[in-house]
Amino acid sequence: MCLISIDGQPWEDAVVEIIEILREEHRNIEKLLRVMEQELSVFDRGERPDYEIFGAIIEFFKKYPDSCHHPKEDIIYEKSKARDPGRAASIPDLEAEHREGAVRLRRVAQAIDSVLNDQELLRESVDRIVRDFIDNERRHIALENEVIFPAIIDTLPPRDWADIALTLADRYGPPSEADFEEQFSTLRRNILELDEAAVARR
């Protein structure tokens, strides 16, 4: 998906398009969180979940957010901090949120590795670690959609959105989209197909 094309486009339309793209990425992330939650439910029942799905989702979250999603948000967030430092101080630290998410993901990866390697780890501990990741990802997405994005929209004037649109179009437009966006879209589709096959087998 080419992030944005700004030629001849009113800046208010650019604002809507940029934020909608971020929210669409959030919706795609939520699809994978639901799959992870479903596999966790299988694990909690004492059955064997599809660890290939677990591994693929972990791999997606290791690479996609920092490669494609967070940089877009960071550009907007940094522009907002530069425009109005006082108001930005009242907005939760987006970069810190992203770092904390990465820490929780590492815990998930370690927990799943422990299970696969038959290391001693209580089932309840695995559930707590994975559920903590899922719940906090959802909380983070809600925070961005409902608090951070509206505050940034209110803060930035049209000329700042012009700069943002140019930066994003340059960074994520063709040919970059083939290297980043399409690669992760394919991975996400593959995970959803694996999930459909796993559900059909059960």
Secondary structure, DSSP 8 states (H G I E B T S, - for coil): ------TT--HHHHHHHHHHHHHHHHHHHHHHHHHHHHHHHHHHTTS---HHHHHHHHHHHHHHIIIIIHHHHHHHHHHHHHH-HHHHHTS--HHHHHHHHHHHHHHHHHHHHHHHTT----HHHHHHHHHHHHHHHHHHHHHIIIIIHHHHHHH--HHHHHHHHHHHHHHHSTTHHHHTHHHHHHHHHHHHHHHHHHHHH-
